[in-house]
Structures are given as structure tokens and as C-alpha cells.
Amino acid sequence: MDIDTDKIDEAVLALLHLTLHDGVRAWKGHDWDALDRLYQKGMIDNPVGKAKSVVLTDEGLAESERLFRKLFERSSPRS
């Protein structure tokens, strides 16, 4: 199967937005390869370590919110 890892990364980044706490931290209970790619793309700080959460960069924070809305927000009902 040919997997589009960019789409996986977008979904993981959107889900990181769902678990935000302290303004910029999110629980890192996601695929390690995806977290590493997000780190390489500059969306999160280095996920390696004992902390159970990861810090989103300013760019990652903005992109995580945009993707969360794009992927999970319902459109307004029409009148």
C-alpha cells in the first residue's frame, strides 16, 4: 500500500490541537514516525524525552488549528 505520510502528518497535527494544554503543549500519544516528521517540518519541538507532551512551535500551533477546523469542524446548517 502506498501511504501519503503528509496526510498522516496533517491528521496527527490536527489531533494534537485537540489535546492542547498550557497553550502550546499537547499529549504525544501518536505514532513516533509521524511526530518525528512533524519535528523535521518545524511544527513541534523535539518529541524525544520523558515528557508525556510535546511543545508546538508558533507555526505548528497555527497550522494545527487550521487543520483541526478543516478536518473536523461541521459546516453551519443552512436556513
Buried (B, 14 or more C-beta within 10 A) or exposed (E): EEEEEEEBBBBBBBBBBEBBEEEBBBBBEBEEEBBBBBBEBEBBBEBEEEEEBBBBBEEBBEBBBBBBEEEEEEEEEEE
